[in-house]
Amino acid sequence: MASKTNQPKSMNVFKFTSIFLGSLITIWSSAAILSGLAQVNWQVSELLRQYLIAVGLMQEFHTLTDFYTHIKGVEYIIAVLFLGTFRHFMGTLINRPRKWRQINQGKNNEKRAWPVHTGQAFFYCFPATNLCS
């Protein structure tokens, strides 16, 4: 015979309250999305465009100078992110253990180019040309 565990009454009230509030929020958000789609003639892309403009993630530019200033700002952000990522990437490659040479062989032990570390420099070693040490 299965025994029924006695849960406190407050736990049951919390469980049912959270289910009720979750259902209420789901119904409200579905109604908001459907009414928004109905206003823009069921075009999802237009609804997303209006949302991005409303929250400030997308702007309408009235002059070429506004547009160019925005593009240059985005370009500088991308450049700084690239430089930081590149520095981290190269630091990871330079500090890689030398065991990586043996691990980086292909299937059936065919030879492939692998990195060779010489001090702080980073070179590729090509076995077919006897440039490796």
Secondary structure, DSSP 8 states (H G I E B T S, - for coil): --------HHHHHHHHHHHHHHHHHHHHHHHHHHHHHHHTTT-HHHHHHHHHHHHTSS----SHHHHHHHHHHHHHHHHHHHHHHHHHHHHHHHTS-TTHHHHT--GGG----EEEEETTEEEEE-GGGT---
